[in-house]
């Protein structure tokens, strides 16, 4: 799995779909399309969060194991979803953001651990 390449492909697809859903006919209208800009910001925030978790917090989050079990597309979709708080935790500035994200990952993408 090439994480960065696969993530980039997912992001590009989400961006393309979001742009196509916009009713803007020119750049001036597009810039004023708050809903589209908000969706695009959430897509890019999701990308940054997943990159950070993968690059800097892999040991804490076990992101690779979760991706191998559930797929990067599924993980991306849940993190991006308005029904989850991953992005809000990440952007909160609170010292406990990683703890909250780990709890959410454990709930949304459980891994079976064998205890001896």
TORKE-404274 format. One line per 3 residues: number of its first residue (from 0); their letters; for each residue y, x, z of C-alpha. Coordinates in nm, 2 decimals. Example, Ala and Ser with C-alpha at 12.3 -4.5 7.8 and 13.67 -1.06 7.14 Angstrom:
2
0) AS) -0.45,1.23,0.78; -0.11,1.37,0.71
//
This chain:
116
0) XXX) 0.00,0.00,0.00; 0.34,0.13,-0.10; 0.55,-0.05,0.16
3) XXX) 0.89,0.03,0.02; 0.80,-0.06,-0.34; 0.63,-0.39,-0.24
6) XXX) 0.92,-0.48,-0.01; 1.17,-0.41,-0.28; 0.97,-0.64,-0.52
9) XXX) 0.97,-0.92,-0.27; 1.34,-0.88,-0.20; 1.42,-0.88,-0.58
12) XXX) 1.22,-1.21,-0.63; 1.40,-1.38,-0.34; 1.74,-1.26,-0.46
15) XXX) 1.66,-1.39,-0.82; 1.55,-1.73,-0.69; 1.86,-1.75,-0.47
18) XXX) 2.09,-1.66,-0.75; 1.93,-1.92,-0.98; 1.97,-2.19,-0.72
21) XXX) 2.34,-2.13,-0.70; 2.55,-2.38,-0.89; 2.82,-2.12,-0.94
24) XXX) 2.91,-2.06,-1.31; 3.12,-1.75,-1.26; 3.18,-1.47,-1.01
27) XXX) 3.48,-1.64,-0.85; 3.27,-1.95,-0.77; 2.97,-1.74,-0.67
30) XXX) 3.18,-1.55,-0.41; 3.29,-1.89,-0.26; 2.93,-2.02,-0.26
33) XXX) 2.88,-1.98,0.12; 2.53,-2.12,0.12; 2.41,-1.87,-0.14
36) XXX) 2.59,-1.58,0.02; 2.43,-1.67,0.36; 2.08,-1.68,0.20
39) XXX) 2.14,-1.34,0.03; 2.26,-1.19,0.36; 1.95,-1.32,0.54
42) XXX) 1.73,-1.17,0.26; 1.89,-0.83,0.30; 1.89,-0.85,0.68
45) XXX) 1.51,-0.93,0.66; 1.47,-0.63,0.44; 1.66,-0.40,0.68
48) XXX) 1.47,-0.53,0.98; 1.13,-0.48,0.82; 1.23,-0.13,0.70
51) XXX) 1.34,-0.04,1.06; 1.02,-0.18,1.21; 0.81,0.01,0.96
54) XXX) 1.00,0.34,0.97; 1.11,0.37,1.34; 0.91,0.12,1.55
57) XXX) 0.56,0.11,1.38; 0.38,0.22,1.69; 0.55,-0.04,1.90
60) XXX) 0.51,-0.33,1.66; 0.19,-0.25,1.47; 0.36,-0.37,1.16
63) XXX) 0.11,-0.21,0.92; -0.18,-0.37,1.09; -0.01,-0.71,1.07
66) XXX) 0.08,-0.65,0.70; -0.28,-0.55,0.63; -0.41,-0.87,0.80
69) XXX) -0.15,-1.12,0.68; 0.03,-0.96,0.38; 0.38,-0.83,0.35
72) XXX) 0.48,-1.14,0.16; 0.37,-1.36,0.45; 0.54,-1.15,0.71
75) XXX) 0.86,-1.13,0.50; 0.86,-1.51,0.46; 0.83,-1.58,0.83
78) XXX) 1.09,-1.32,0.93; 1.33,-1.46,0.66; 1.26,-1.83,0.77
81) XXX) 1.54,-2.02,0.93; 1.27,-2.15,1.17; 1.23,-1.81,1.32
84) XXX) 1.48,-1.59,1.52; 1.38,-1.24,1.41; 1.71,-1.18,1.23
87) XXX) 1.91,-1.32,1.52; 1.72,-1.10,1.76; 1.78,-0.80,1.54
90) XXX) 2.15,-0.86,1.50; 2.21,-0.96,1.86; 2.31,-0.62,1.98
93) XXX) 2.10,-0.68,2.29; 1.89,-0.40,2.43; 1.58,-0.62,2.44
96) XXX) 1.58,-0.71,2.07; 1.27,-0.51,2.00; 1.09,-0.68,2.30
99) XXX) 1.18,-1.02,2.16; 1.06,-0.93,1.81; 0.73,-0.79,1.94
102) XXX) 0.68,-1.12,2.13; 0.75,-1.32,1.81; 0.52,-1.10,1.60
105) XXX) 0.24,-1.14,1.86; 0.29,-1.52,1.84; 0.32,-1.55,1.46
108) XXX) 0.09,-1.27,1.35; -0.17,-1.21,1.63; -0.39,-0.91,1.62
111) XXX) -0.73,-0.90,1.79; -0.76,-0.61,2.02; -1.09,-0.50,2.16
114) XX) -1.07,-0.41,2.53; -1.34,-0.19,2.68
//
